[in-house]
Amino acid sequence: MGPQGSFGARIDFRMVHSLTTTPGMHTDTTAEPLSRNGAAAAQRLAERLRGGEARIGVVGLGYVGLPLAVEYADRGFTTVGVDVDADRVARLNAGENWNEDLADETVRRVVTEETLTAETDVGQAGAVDVFFVCVPTPLTAHKEPDTSYIEAAAQSIAEHLRPGQLIVLKSTTYPGTTEEVVRPLLEAAAADTHLDLGRDYFLAFSPERIDPGNAEYTTANTPLVVGGVTEAGTQVAALALKQIVDAVHPVSTPKVAEMEKLLENIFRSVNIALVNELAQLCDRMGGVSMWEVIDAAATKPFGFMPFYPGPGLGGHCIPIDPHYLSWVARRHDFETSFITLSAQVNEQMPFYVTTAVVEAIASRPVRLQEASVLVLGAAFKKNVDDTRHAPARSVVRLLREKGIEHLQYADPHVDRLRVKTDQGSFDVPRVEVTPQTLAEQDVAVLVTDHEAFPYATIREHAPMVVDARNGFEDGATAENVWLLGNGAPEPGA
């Protein structure tokens, strides 16, 4: 049976256009009939979605899942969040919010009104109409996709599969995951109860588009892409998403949606790699600032988009996605040389920054092993608390491998920074940025350019500063500040 296979089901094409709404709920006022490939189950699900009666389940309550669950609950949908972290579940059921992008009051309200509850398993799955799977998709030690979290979530849902359910995978992954990993698990369970995919239950992929710290584009107003295994699956999935966001772009298959997500992130990866490599070239040549070059190029009103160098990539998607695609390419005897090289350039940036710190220490009257280094910023980007794949961890680990023991960090958003090394894991001591703390350092290295940092104080009191983010206004003109990519001699030279 192909991805768009016909199931020969007859449905009533006179879909209900007079919509029952809940206050504030987004509804599809230009409803189209469901495909002939759908079934009565699809029509019933559509009616429940339009009436605000559908029950929503979100598996995984992290940076993607929690905002999604809160959004549906805030629109009046009875929503259950599922997470294996019992502490996280207990905190949510107590009305506690741990996501900086969500309003504490909104989370407390939907919990108090009981439109949002949390569980540690999918025991209530039978009552859920629409499942969104938002679980981690890490890489293995060999940089291959680890789909174990997706498989576990899909298997748990499959054990409670019933007619009229929709399962939407949102975890960023490689093209083919929905149909090669999730679909077989569901179909194996459905065979026992004679349920047919596309007639009795539905499966789709819709990539997440969460940007932590972005106040302008949120879960509620960021357009979404969706592709179903069947045409009816695409339609009911699009309808489900339209209950919380206005713009939904359907595509022909889940694989197209999966590839689209990788394109979004790899586009950024390769462009950041370009400016990272040119920044190193500017430092080697001397006399040319990559930051000035980018600002000049950005005056062109067409055909150019500015990207900026830095200490390396972070977050869940951009450091991971090139490896997803390279792995898939090898399965088809194809080598994504350009994409792989870009990932390698970005992965080398923490080494470049570490070398700059060591060179700055060399200008100080202290032995390398006795030097004190303050890492400014632990999050992977400014103004957030997200430390997933943060470059700060790599920089700290590399400095420790150089023999530097006295390492501290400061971050107004991150309470704890734990770093893994070959010898085990350790917590980096956290300090506040004060004149005394700065004066006690040999080098301060800016890894994350949080707006809350007192840059003038840092420049005035830190003996040496390695700036990997261009966080200091006119900082590169200060004798004690070395800016990555500014075309200046090595720190302390």
Secondary structure as UniProt FT lines:
FT   TURN            3..4
FT   TURN            23..24
FT   TURN            29..30
FT   TURN            36..37
FT   HELIX           40..50
FT   TURN            51..52
FT   STRAND          56..59
FT   TURN            63..64
FT   HELIX           65..74
FT   TURN            75..76
FT   STRAND          79..82
FT   HELIX           86..93
FT   TURN            94..95
FT   TURN            100..101
FT   HELIX           104..112
FT   TURN            113..114
FT   STRAND          116..119
FT   TURN            123..124
FT   HELIX           125..127
FT   STRAND          130..133
FT   TURN            141..142
FT   HELIX           148..158
FT   TURN            159..160
FT   TURN            163..164
FT   STRAND          166..169
FT   TURN            175..176
FT   HELIX           178..182
FT   HELIX           183..193
FT   TURN            198..200
FT   STRAND          201..205
FT   TURN            212..213
FT   TURN            219..221
FT   STRAND          224..228
FT   HELIX           231..242
FT   TURN            243..244
FT   STRAND          248..250
FT   HELIX           254..285
FT   HELIX           290..297
FT   TURN            298..299
FT   TURN            318..320
FT   HELIX           321..331
FT   TURN            332..333
FT   HELIX           337..347
FT   HELIX           349..362
FT   HELIX           368..370
FT   STRAND          372..376
FT   TURN            382..383
FT   TURN            388..389
FT   HELIX           391..401
FT   TURN            402..403
FT   STRAND          406..410
FT   STRAND          418..421
FT   TURN            422..423
FT   STRAND          424..427
FT   HELIX           435..439
FT   STRAND          443..446
FT   TURN            451..452
FT   HELIX           455..461
FT   STRAND          465..467
FT   TURN            473..474
FT   HELIX           475..477
FT   TURN            479..480
FT   STRAND          481..483
FT   TURN            484..485
FT   TURN            491..492
//
